[in-house]
Amino acid sequence: MTSTFKTKLRDLACGEINSSLIGKRIAIAGWVRKIRNHGGILFIDIRDRTGVVQVIVNPEDENLNSMVKTLKKEFVIQVFGLVRKRPNDQINKSMKTGEVEVLAEKINVLNPSDETPIEVKDDVVITEKNRFKYRYLDLRRPKIQKNILFRHEVVKAVRDFLNSKNFVEIETPLLVKSTPEGARDFLVPSRMHKGKFYALPQSPQLYKQLLMIAGFDRYYQIVKCLRDEDLRADRQPEFTQIDLEMSFVDQEDVMNLTESLIKYVVEKTLGLELNEPFQRMTYDEAMDKYGSDKPDLRFGLELEDVKDAVKILNLRIFEAEAVKALRVDALFSRKKIKEFENIVKLYKARGLAWISLKDGSVSGSLSKFATDEFLKRINLKEGETIFIVAGDKSIVNTSLGQLRLALGKELNLINEDEFKFLWVTDFPMFEYDDEEKRLVAQHHPFTKPEVVSEELEKHPLSVKALAYDIVLNGWELGGGSIRIENIDLQRRIFKLIGLSDEEAEKKFGFLLEALRYGAPPHGGLAIGLDRLATLLSKQTDIREFIAFPKNKSAENPMDGSPSEVDPRQLEELGISIRK
C-alpha cells in the first residue's frame, strides 16, 4: 500500500485505488464530487487530482448515514474504509477505479464548502468571466487539471533531455534595464532611485549571451517572459518559454539539438515517435507558396503566380507588383465569397477577384472577361473556383495566406490528428518600418547576418539572417538565431537600425563591453512552453494550460489586477498619476 501521496491524513490518492487493494483498510481524502441515493444506499464519489473513487455507506450504520446526509458537493472529507470489489454488473470501465469501491467505516469532514458559484465538472457551460474569477474552482475540473498536469510532463521531459545533454539550468534577473527594441516593456519604478525604472524582461536574450561569454557553454531556463502587447488566443502578457543557448555552434547544431528535444518530449508525453527529420523551407519559399512565415502544412492549397495569365485581360486592377491565385476544388455561395473578400481586405488587399465553373458555365467577378484563351491560360476545371488578389507582393502573399487558412477550415482539409513540424530559415535580416522611417531587425539586433561584407550596408534589405523558426501546424512554436559575437559587427548592426554610438552605449553598453573580452561563437533558441503544451494536446487556447491566465483585456478578474495602488506608495516612488 505504498504511495508517494501518503501523509498523516491519507494512505494513498483516490486514483490509486485498484483491485490489488481488495480486503485492505485504507484512509483517503478529497473533495465530494457527487452523493447518490440508490434504493436507500448512499454512494459518495470522492475526487482528487489523480481521479475519482466510489465510497459506499452501509445502510445499517444509522449514525454514518445521518452524517453523510449533511455532506454537500465540494466538502473536503476523510474516509476510513475497506476496499472491496464491485459487483460485476456495477463495474465502471470508464473509471480507473471502476472495479472497486470503499466501504466507509468512518468519515471526517476536514472542511465544509459553500455552494460554489461555478459547477466543478467538465460538461457544463461557464462564462469566461466566471471561469477566470473563480479560477481556483475552474482548476478543480478534471479537464483543466489534465491540461496543467500535461504541461508539467512536458517541462519534466524538457529538463530530463537538456540535463542529459550537459546543459546547466541558470536563472536570469526579472528586474532588468529597459531596452525597447521589440514589444513594449512593463516598467517597474524604483523607490530607492526615484525617477528611474527597471523593466520586466521580454526574454533573457542579453543575459543568456552574457552567460556564453562567461563560459557556461550550454544554458537553459524555463523562464517567464513579459510583454506589454495586445492579446489573442496564442498570446499572454506573461508567458513561459523554454530558453536555451549554446557556445561553439552553428545553425545546424542548434536546429538538430532542438529537433531531438521536440522528438523526445513528444515520445515521453504522447508515446509517439517522430522518426522523420522535420521539413525545412526558406522564408521566401514559405511566403511565396503559402503566404505565411509559419505555414500550416497539414493541407495543400499553394498560392499560384497568375500574373502572366491575367495579362490578356488588360485590366488595370492586375497592373501590380504581384498577382496570385488560390485554386479550390469547390463552389461557394455569394454570401460565403463575401466573407472571403472581407478576410483579404482585413489584410489590406484592395479586393478579391474570382471565377468558377459549374456545369460548363462560368460565374464570378471575372466571368464577363472569360474568353476561351483566358480560361485556357488559367486552366479552370469543372467544379473549381479560383480566387485572385493583385497588389504589393507582401500584401498579396499575406492576404491570400489568410484566405488559405479560412478555406482549409471551411473545406475540412485539415487533419486535426496530425503534427506537422517545419523549420523556416533564411529570414530577412531587416525590414523597413514605415512609421519610424528606418530599418528594424526582423528577429532582433543581436542576430548574426549571413553577409558581413560591405553588402550589409549597401543592400541591407536583401541580406539574410542566420535565424530560424520552428513551426507546428501553422503556429510559430519558437525561434532563434546565431548571435553576433564581434563588437565591430554589432556596432554596424546598431547603426543600420538607426542607433548612434551614444544611443547604443546607453541602451546596450554592458553587452558591448562584454563583447570586448573574448565572446565565443554562440546561438540559441526559445520555444513557447504554453504553445507547445497546447498544440501537443490538440487545443488552440494557451490559457487552458496556464494556471492563472489573464483575460483578453489583460486583466485578472480573480485578484482584480491591474488595480489602483495606495497614493502613499506612489508618493514613495515619486510618481503622480495624470488623469
C-alpha positions as CSV (number, residue, x, y, z in Angstrom):
1,M,0.0,0.0,0.0
2,T,3.0,2.3,-0.5
3,S,2.2,5.6,-2.2
4,T,4.0,8.8,-2.8
5,F,0.8,10.6,-1.7
6,K,0.9,9.0,1.8
7,T,0.6,11.5,4.6
8,K,-0.8,11.5,8.2
9,L,-4.3,12.2,6.7
10,R,-4.3,9.6,3.9
11,D,-2.7,6.4,2.8
12,L,-2.9,6.9,-0.9
13,A,-4.7,9.1,-3.5
14,C,-8.2,8.4,-4.9
15,G,-7.0,7.4,-8.3
16,E,-4.5,4.9,-6.9
17,I,-7.2,2.5,-5.5
18,N,-7.4,-0.7,-7.5
19,S,-8.1,-4.4,-7.2
20,S,-4.7,-5.1,-5.7
21,L,-6.0,-3.4,-2.5
22,I,-9.2,-5.5,-2.1
23,G,-9.6,-6.5,1.5
24,K,-7.3,-3.8,2.9
25,R,-8.4,-0.9,5.2
26,I,-7.2,2.5,4.0
27,A,-7.6,6.2,4.6
28,I,-8.3,8.5,1.7
29,A,-9.1,12.2,1.5
30,G,-10.5,14.5,-1.2
31,W,-13.5,16.6,-2.4
32,V,-17.1,15.4,-2.6
33,R,-17.9,15.2,-6.2
34,K,-21.4,13.7,-6.0
35,I,-23.7,12.0,-3.5
36,R,-26.2,9.4,-4.8
37,N,-29.0,7.6,-3.1
38,H,-29.8,4.2,-4.8
39,G,-32.6,2.4,-3.1
40,G,-31.7,3.8,0.2
41,I,-28.0,3.0,-0.2
42,L,-25.8,6.1,-0.2
43,F,-22.8,6.4,-2.5
44,I,-20.2,9.2,-2.4
45,D,-17.8,10.0,-5.3
46,I,-14.6,11.4,-3.9
47,R,-12.2,13.3,-6.2
48,D,-8.6,14.5,-6.1
49,R,-6.3,15.3,-9.0
50,T,-5.5,11.6,-9.5
51,G,-9.1,10.5,-10.1
52,V,-12.4,9.6,-8.5
53,V,-13.3,6.7,-6.3
54,Q,-16.7,5.5,-5.2
55,V,-17.4,5.2,-1.4
56,I,-20.4,3.2,-0.3
57,V,-22.2,3.6,3.1
58,N,-23.6,0.6,4.9
59,P,-27.4,1.3,5.1
60,E,-27.4,-0.4,8.6
61,D,-25.0,2.2,10.0
62,E,-27.6,4.8,11.0
63,N,-25.1,7.3,12.5
64,L,-22.9,7.3,9.4
65,N,-25.9,7.6,7.1
66,S,-27.2,10.5,9.1
67,M,-23.7,12.2,8.9
68,V,-23.4,11.6,5.1
69,K,-26.8,13.3,4.5
70,T,-25.2,16.5,5.9
71,L,-22.5,16.5,3.2
72,K,-22.6,18.6,0.1
73,K,-20.6,18.9,-3.1
74,E,-17.0,20.1,-2.6
75,F,-16.9,19.4,1.1
76,V,-13.3,18.2,1.9
77,I,-13.6,14.9,3.7
78,Q,-11.5,12.0,5.0
79,V,-12.8,8.4,4.7
80,F,-11.6,5.3,6.5
81,G,-12.8,2.1,5.0
82,L,-12.4,-1.3,3.4
83,V,-11.6,-1.7,-0.2
84,R,-13.8,-4.3,-1.9
85,K,-14.7,-5.5,-5.4
86,R,-17.8,-4.0,-7.0
87,P,-20.5,-6.4,-8.1
88,N,-19.9,-7.4,-11.8
89,D,-22.9,-5.5,-13.0
90,Q,-21.7,-2.3,-11.3
91,I,-18.1,-2.2,-12.7
92,N,-17.4,1.1,-14.4
93,K,-14.8,0.5,-17.1
94,S,-14.6,4.3,-17.9
95,M,-13.0,4.9,-14.4
96,K,-9.5,3.9,-13.3
97,T,-11.0,2.8,-10.0
98,G,-14.2,1.4,-11.6
99,E,-13.6,-2.2,-10.4
100,V,-13.5,-1.4,-6.7
101,E,-15.2,0.7,-4.1
102,V,-14.5,1.7,-0.5
103,L,-17.0,0.6,2.2
104,A,-16.9,3.5,4.6
105,E,-16.3,2.8,8.3
106,K,-15.7,6.4,9.4
107,I,-15.9,9.8,7.7
108,N,-14.5,13.1,8.9
109,V,-15.3,16.5,7.5
110,L,-12.0,18.3,7.1
111,N,-13.6,21.4,5.8
112,P,-17.2,22.3,4.6
113,S,-17.9,24.3,1.4
114,D,-20.4,26.9,0.5
115,E,-22.3,26.3,-2.7
116,T,-19.8,27.0,-5.5
117,P,-20.5,29.9,-7.9
118,I,-19.5,27.6,-10.8
119,E,-20.0,23.9,-11.2
120,V,-16.9,21.8,-10.8
121,K,-17.5,19.5,-13.7
122,D,-16.4,19.3,-17.3
123,D,-19.7,19.1,-19.2
124,V,-21.1,22.5,-18.2
125,V,-21.1,25.9,-19.9
126,I,-19.3,28.5,-17.8
127,T,-18.7,32.1,-18.9
128,E,-15.1,33.1,-19.4
129,K,-15.6,35.9,-16.8
130,N,-16.7,33.4,-14.1
131,R,-14.1,30.8,-15.1
132,F,-11.3,33.4,-14.5
133,K,-12.9,35.0,-11.5
134,Y,-13.2,31.6,-9.8
135,R,-10.1,30.1,-11.4
136,Y,-9.2,28.1,-8.3
137,L,-12.6,26.3,-8.7
138,D,-12.2,26.0,-12.5
139,L,-8.8,24.4,-11.9
140,R,-10.5,21.6,-10.0
141,R,-12.3,20.5,-13.1
142,P,-10.7,17.3,-14.5
143,K,-10.2,18.7,-18.0
144,I,-8.2,21.7,-16.8
145,Q,-6.2,19.6,-14.2
146,K,-5.3,17.3,-17.1
147,N,-4.0,20.2,-19.1
148,I,-1.9,21.6,-16.2
149,L,-0.5,18.1,-15.4
150,F,0.3,17.6,-19.1
151,R,2.2,20.8,-19.1
152,H,4.1,19.5,-16.1
153,E,5.0,16.4,-18.0
154,V,6.3,18.5,-20.9
155,V,8.5,20.5,-18.5
156,K,9.8,17.3,-16.9
157,A,10.7,15.8,-20.3
158,V,12.5,19.1,-21.4
159,R,14.6,19.1,-18.2
160,D,15.4,15.5,-18.5
161,F,16.6,15.8,-22.1
162,L,18.6,19.0,-21.6
163,N,20.2,17.8,-18.4
164,S,21.3,14.6,-20.2
165,K,23.0,16.9,-22.8
166,N,25.1,18.7,-20.3
167,F,23.0,21.9,-20.2
168,V,23.1,23.9,-17.0
169,E,19.8,25.5,-15.7
170,I,20.6,29.1,-14.7
171,E,18.1,31.8,-13.6
172,T,18.4,35.3,-15.1
173,P,17.1,38.5,-13.5
174,L,13.5,39.7,-13.5
175,L,14.4,43.3,-12.9
176,V,16.4,44.5,-15.8
177,K,17.3,47.5,-17.9
178,S,14.7,48.7,-20.4
179,T,16.0,48.2,-23.9
180,P,12.9,48.8,-26.1
181,E,13.6,47.2,-29.5
182,G,10.6,44.9,-29.7
183,A,7.3,44.9,-27.8
184,R,6.6,47.4,-25.1
185,D,8.3,46.8,-21.8
186,F,6.5,46.5,-18.5
187,L,8.2,49.1,-16.3
188,V,8.9,48.9,-12.6
189,P,9.6,52.2,-10.8
190,S,12.5,52.2,-8.3
191,R,11.8,53.6,-4.8
192,M,15.5,53.8,-3.9
193,H,16.3,55.6,-7.2
194,K,13.4,58.0,-7.8
195,G,12.7,58.7,-11.5
196,K,14.5,55.5,-12.6
197,F,12.8,52.3,-13.7
198,Y,13.5,48.6,-14.1
199,A,11.9,46.7,-16.9
200,L,10.4,43.2,-16.7
201,P,12.3,41.0,-19.3
202,Q,10.7,40.4,-22.6
203,S,13.2,37.5,-22.8
204,P,16.5,36.6,-21.2
205,Q,18.2,37.4,-24.6
206,L,21.1,39.5,-23.4
207,Y,21.7,37.6,-20.2
208,K,22.0,34.3,-21.9
209,Q,24.5,35.8,-24.3
210,L,26.4,37.0,-21.3
211,L,26.4,33.5,-19.9
212,M,28.0,32.3,-23.0
213,I,30.7,35.0,-22.7
214,A,31.0,33.8,-19.0
215,G,31.9,30.3,-20.3
216,F,28.9,28.3,-19.3
217,D,28.8,26.6,-22.8
218,R,25.2,25.3,-22.5
219,Y,22.5,27.1,-20.6
220,Y,18.7,26.6,-20.3
221,Q,15.9,28.0,-18.3
222,I,12.1,27.5,-18.1
223,V,11.6,31.2,-17.9
224,K,8.8,33.8,-17.6
225,C,8.8,36.5,-20.3
226,L,6.7,39.6,-20.1
227,R,5.5,41.8,-22.9
228,D,3.0,44.7,-22.9
229,E,1.2,43.8,-26.1
230,D,-2.3,43.2,-27.3
231,L,-3.6,39.7,-26.6
232,R,-5.1,36.9,-28.7
233,A,-5.6,33.1,-28.3
234,D,-1.8,32.3,-28.5
235,R,-0.5,35.3,-26.6
236,Q,-0.5,36.5,-22.9
237,P,1.3,39.4,-21.3
238,E,3.3,36.9,-19.3
239,F,4.2,33.6,-20.8
240,T,6.8,30.9,-20.3
241,Q,9.4,29.8,-22.7
242,I,12.0,27.0,-22.9
243,D,15.1,29.1,-23.4
244,L,18.4,27.7,-24.4
245,E,21.8,28.9,-25.6
246,M,25.0,27.1,-26.8
247,S,28.6,28.0,-27.4
248,F,30.8,26.9,-30.3
249,V,27.9,26.0,-32.5
250,D,26.4,26.9,-35.9
251,Q,22.8,27.0,-37.1
252,E,22.7,23.2,-37.8
253,D,23.9,22.4,-34.3
254,V,21.1,24.4,-32.7
255,M,18.4,23.1,-35.0
256,N,19.5,19.5,-34.7
257,L,19.5,19.6,-30.9
258,T,16.1,21.4,-30.8
259,E,14.6,18.8,-33.2
260,S,15.9,16.0,-30.9
261,L,14.4,17.8,-27.9
262,I,11.0,18.1,-29.5
263,K,11.0,14.4,-30.6
264,Y,12.0,13.4,-27.0
265,V,9.2,15.4,-25.5
266,V,6.6,14.0,-27.9
267,E,7.7,10.5,-27.2
268,K,7.7,10.9,-23.4
269,T,4.4,12.8,-23.2
270,L,2.3,11.3,-26.0
271,G,4.1,8.0,-26.7
272,L,4.6,8.9,-30.4
273,E,7.8,8.5,-32.3
274,L,8.7,11.3,-34.8
275,N,11.2,9.5,-36.9
276,E,11.4,11.7,-39.9
277,P,13.5,14.8,-39.9
278,F,11.4,18.0,-39.8
279,Q,10.7,19.6,-43.1
280,R,12.7,22.7,-44.0
281,M,11.7,25.7,-46.0
282,T,13.2,29.1,-46.6
283,Y,11.3,32.2,-45.6
284,D,10.9,33.3,-49.2
285,E,9.5,29.9,-50.2
286,A,7.1,29.9,-47.3
287,M,5.8,33.3,-48.2
288,D,5.6,32.6,-52.0
289,K,3.8,29.2,-51.6
290,Y,1.7,29.7,-48.5
291,G,1.6,33.4,-47.8
292,S,2.9,32.9,-44.3
293,D,6.2,32.5,-42.5
294,K,4.5,29.9,-40.3
295,P,2.5,27.8,-42.8
296,D,0.2,25.1,-41.8
297,L,1.3,22.1,-43.9
298,R,-1.5,19.8,-42.9
299,F,-3.2,20.6,-46.2
300,G,-2.2,21.9,-49.6
301,L,-3.7,24.9,-51.5
302,E,-0.5,26.6,-52.6
303,L,-0.5,30.1,-54.0
304,E,-0.1,30.3,-57.8
305,D,1.5,33.1,-59.7
306,V,-1.0,34.1,-62.4
307,K,0.5,37.4,-63.4
308,D,1.2,36.3,-67.0
309,A,-2.2,34.5,-67.3
310,V,-4.2,37.6,-66.5
311,K,-2.3,40.0,-68.8
312,I,-4.6,39.0,-71.6
313,L,-7.5,40.7,-69.7
314,N,-5.9,44.2,-69.9
315,L,-7.4,45.1,-66.6
316,R,-5.9,47.9,-64.5
317,I,-6.5,46.0,-61.3
318,F,-4.0,43.4,-62.4
319,E,-1.2,46.0,-63.2
320,A,0.5,45.3,-59.9
321,E,3.8,44.0,-58.5
322,A,2.2,40.6,-57.8
323,V,-0.9,38.8,-59.0
324,K,-1.5,35.4,-57.3
325,A,-4.3,32.9,-57.0
326,L,-5.8,30.2,-54.9
327,R,-7.4,27.3,-56.8
328,V,-10.0,25.4,-54.9
329,D,-11.9,22.3,-55.9
330,A,-15.2,23.6,-54.6
331,L,-18.0,26.1,-55.3
332,F,-19.3,28.7,-53.0
333,S,-22.4,30.9,-52.4
334,R,-22.1,34.7,-53.0
335,K,-22.5,35.2,-49.2
336,K,-19.6,33.0,-48.5
337,I,-17.4,34.7,-51.1
338,K,-18.3,38.0,-49.5
339,E,-16.9,36.6,-46.2
340,F,-13.7,35.6,-48.1
341,E,-13.4,39.1,-49.6
342,N,-13.7,40.6,-46.1
343,I,-10.8,38.4,-45.0
344,V,-8.4,39.6,-47.7
345,K,-9.4,43.2,-47.2
346,L,-8.6,42.9,-43.5
347,Y,-5.1,42.2,-44.6
348,K,-5.0,45.3,-46.8
349,A,-5.9,43.7,-50.2
350,R,-8.0,46.0,-52.4
351,G,-10.4,43.3,-53.3
352,L,-10.9,39.6,-54.3
353,A,-11.4,38.6,-57.9
354,W,-12.9,35.2,-58.6
355,I,-14.2,32.9,-61.2
356,S,-15.8,29.4,-61.0
357,L,-17.0,26.8,-63.4
358,K,-20.2,24.8,-62.9
359,D,-22.0,22.6,-65.4
360,G,-19.9,24.2,-68.2
361,S,-20.9,27.8,-67.2
362,V,-18.6,30.4,-65.7
363,S,-19.6,32.8,-62.9
364,G,-17.9,35.3,-60.7
365,S,-16.5,38.8,-60.9
366,L,-14.2,37.8,-63.9
367,S,-16.9,35.8,-65.8
368,K,-17.6,38.7,-68.3
369,F,-14.0,38.7,-69.2
370,A,-13.7,34.9,-69.6
371,T,-12.6,34.4,-73.1
372,D,-11.6,30.9,-74.2
373,E,-8.0,32.0,-74.3
374,F,-8.2,33.3,-70.7
375,L,-9.9,30.1,-69.4
376,K,-7.2,28.1,-71.2
377,R,-4.4,30.1,-69.6
378,I,-5.7,29.7,-66.0
379,N,-6.8,26.1,-66.7
380,L,-10.1,26.4,-64.9
381,K,-11.7,23.0,-64.4
382,E,-15.3,21.9,-63.7
383,G,-16.3,22.4,-60.1
384,E,-13.4,24.7,-59.4
385,T,-13.2,28.3,-58.0
386,I,-10.1,30.4,-58.5
387,F,-9.6,33.5,-56.2
388,I,-7.1,36.2,-57.3
389,V,-5.5,39.1,-55.5
390,A,-3.3,41.7,-57.0
391,G,-1.1,44.4,-55.3
392,D,2.2,44.7,-53.5
393,K,3.8,41.4,-53.1
394,S,3.7,41.3,-49.3
395,I,0.0,42.2,-49.2
396,V,-0.9,39.6,-51.9
397,N,1.0,36.9,-50.1
398,T,-0.3,37.7,-46.6
399,S,-4.0,38.2,-47.6
400,L,-4.1,35.0,-49.7
401,G,-2.3,33.2,-46.9
402,Q,-5.1,34.1,-44.5
403,L,-7.7,33.1,-47.1
404,R,-5.9,29.8,-47.5
405,L,-6.3,29.1,-43.8
406,A,-10.0,30.0,-43.9
407,L,-10.5,27.7,-46.9
408,G,-8.7,24.9,-45.1
409,K,-11.2,25.1,-42.3
410,E,-14.2,25.7,-44.5
411,L,-13.5,22.7,-46.6
412,N,-12.4,20.4,-43.7
413,L,-9.0,19.9,-45.3
414,I,-7.1,19.9,-42.0
415,N,-6.2,16.7,-40.3
416,E,-6.5,17.6,-36.6
417,D,-4.7,14.5,-35.5
418,E,-1.5,15.3,-37.5
419,F,1.6,17.0,-36.2
420,K,3.4,18.9,-39.0
421,F,6.7,20.4,-37.8
422,L,8.6,22.7,-40.0
423,W,11.8,24.7,-39.9
424,V,11.7,28.1,-41.6
425,T,15.1,29.5,-42.3
426,D,16.9,32.4,-44.2
427,F,14.7,35.2,-42.8
428,P,15.4,38.7,-43.9
429,M,17.9,40.4,-41.6
430,F,16.0,43.7,-41.7
431,E,12.6,45.1,-42.7
432,Y,11.6,48.7,-43.2
433,D,9.3,50.3,-40.6
434,D,7.1,52.8,-42.4
435,E,6.1,54.5,-39.2
436,E,9.6,55.1,-37.8
437,K,11.1,55.5,-41.3
438,R,14.0,53.3,-40.6
439,L,15.3,49.7,-40.8
440,V,14.4,47.4,-37.9
441,A,15.8,43.9,-37.2
442,Q,13.2,41.3,-38.2
443,H,14.3,39.0,-35.3
444,H,16.4,41.2,-33.0
445,P,19.5,43.3,-33.5
446,F,21.8,40.6,-31.9
447,T,21.2,38.2,-34.8
448,K,24.2,37.5,-37.0
449,P,23.7,38.2,-40.7
450,E,24.8,35.7,-43.4
451,V,26.7,38.6,-45.1
452,V,29.3,40.6,-43.2
453,S,30.9,42.3,-46.2
454,E,30.1,45.8,-47.4
455,E,26.9,44.4,-49.0
456,L,25.5,44.6,-45.5
457,E,25.4,48.4,-45.7
458,K,24.8,48.7,-49.5
459,H,21.8,46.4,-49.7
460,P,20.6,45.6,-46.2
461,L,17.1,44.6,-47.2
462,S,18.5,41.8,-49.3
463,V,20.7,40.4,-46.6
464,K,19.5,37.2,-44.9
465,A,19.9,36.4,-41.2
466,L,21.2,33.3,-39.5
467,A,17.8,32.9,-38.0
468,Y,15.4,30.0,-37.8
469,D,11.8,29.4,-36.6
470,I,10.3,26.1,-35.7
471,V,6.6,25.9,-36.7
472,L,3.9,23.4,-35.7
473,N,0.6,23.2,-37.5
474,G,0.6,26.9,-38.5
475,W,1.8,28.2,-35.1
476,E,5.2,29.7,-34.5
477,L,6.4,27.4,-31.8
478,G,9.7,29.0,-31.3
479,G,12.6,30.8,-32.9
480,G,16.3,31.6,-32.5
481,S,19.4,32.6,-34.3
482,I,23.2,32.6,-34.3
483,R,24.3,35.7,-32.3
484,I,26.8,38.3,-33.1
485,E,30.0,37.7,-31.1
486,N,32.1,40.5,-32.7
487,I,31.8,44.0,-31.2
488,D,32.5,45.7,-34.6
489,L,29.8,43.8,-36.4
490,Q,27.4,44.5,-33.5
491,R,28.1,48.3,-33.8
492,R,27.4,48.1,-37.6
493,I,24.1,46.5,-37.0
494,F,23.1,49.1,-34.4
495,K,24.0,51.9,-36.9
496,L,21.9,50.2,-39.6
497,I,18.8,50.3,-37.4
498,G,19.4,53.9,-36.6
499,L,21.2,53.8,-33.3
500,S,24.0,56.2,-32.9
501,D,27.1,55.2,-30.9
502,E,25.9,57.2,-28.0
503,E,22.4,55.5,-28.1
504,A,23.9,52.1,-28.5
505,E,26.2,52.6,-25.4
506,K,23.2,54.0,-23.4
507,K,21.0,51.0,-24.2
508,F,23.4,48.1,-24.7
509,G,26.7,49.3,-23.3
510,F,27.0,46.4,-20.9
511,L,26.7,43.9,-23.8
512,L,29.2,45.9,-26.0
513,E,31.6,45.9,-23.1
514,A,31.3,42.2,-22.6
515,L,31.9,41.5,-26.4
516,R,35.4,43.0,-26.0
517,Y,36.5,40.1,-23.7
518,G,36.6,37.0,-25.9
519,A,33.0,36.2,-26.7
520,P,32.7,32.7,-28.2
521,P,30.6,31.9,-31.3
522,H,27.1,31.2,-29.9
523,G,23.5,30.7,-30.7
524,G,20.3,29.5,-29.3
525,L,16.5,29.3,-29.4
526,A,13.4,29.8,-27.3
527,I,10.3,27.6,-27.6
528,G,6.9,28.7,-26.2
529,L,6.1,26.2,-23.4
530,D,2.4,27.2,-23.3
531,R,2.1,26.9,-27.0
532,L,3.9,23.5,-27.1
533,A,1.7,22.0,-24.4
534,T,-1.4,23.5,-26.1
535,L,-0.6,22.1,-29.6
536,L,0.5,18.7,-28.4
537,S,-2.9,18.4,-26.7
538,K,-4.6,19.4,-30.0
539,Q,-6.1,22.6,-28.5
540,T,-5.9,26.2,-29.5
541,D,-6.0,28.4,-26.4
542,I,-2.8,28.7,-24.4
543,R,-4.8,30.0,-21.4
544,E,-6.1,26.4,-20.9
545,F,-2.5,25.5,-20.0
546,I,-1.7,28.4,-17.7
547,A,-2.8,28.1,-14.1
548,F,-3.8,31.8,-13.6
549,P,-4.0,33.5,-17.1
550,K,-5.2,37.0,-17.9
551,N,-8.4,37.6,-20.0
552,K,-8.4,39.2,-23.4
553,S,-8.2,42.7,-21.8
554,A,-5.0,41.6,-19.9
555,E,-7.0,41.6,-16.6
556,N,-7.3,39.0,-13.9
557,P,-10.9,39.0,-12.7
558,M,-9.9,36.8,-9.7
559,D,-7.5,39.2,-8.0
560,G,-8.6,42.4,-9.7
561,S,-5.2,43.2,-11.3
562,P,-4.3,45.6,-12.7
563,S,-5.5,47.8,-9.9
564,E,-5.0,51.2,-8.4
565,V,-2.5,51.4,-5.6
566,D,-2.4,53.4,-2.3
567,P,-1.4,57.1,-3.0
568,R,1.3,56.7,-0.4
569,Q,3.0,54.0,-2.5
570,L,3.1,56.4,-5.4
571,E,4.5,59.2,-3.2
572,E,7.3,56.9,-2.1
573,L,8.1,56.3,-5.8
574,G,7.9,59.9,-6.7
575,I,5.1,59.2,-9.2
576,S,1.9,61.1,-9.8
577,I,-1.0,59.8,-12.0
578,R,-2.2,62.0,-14.8
579,K,-6.0,61.7,-15.1
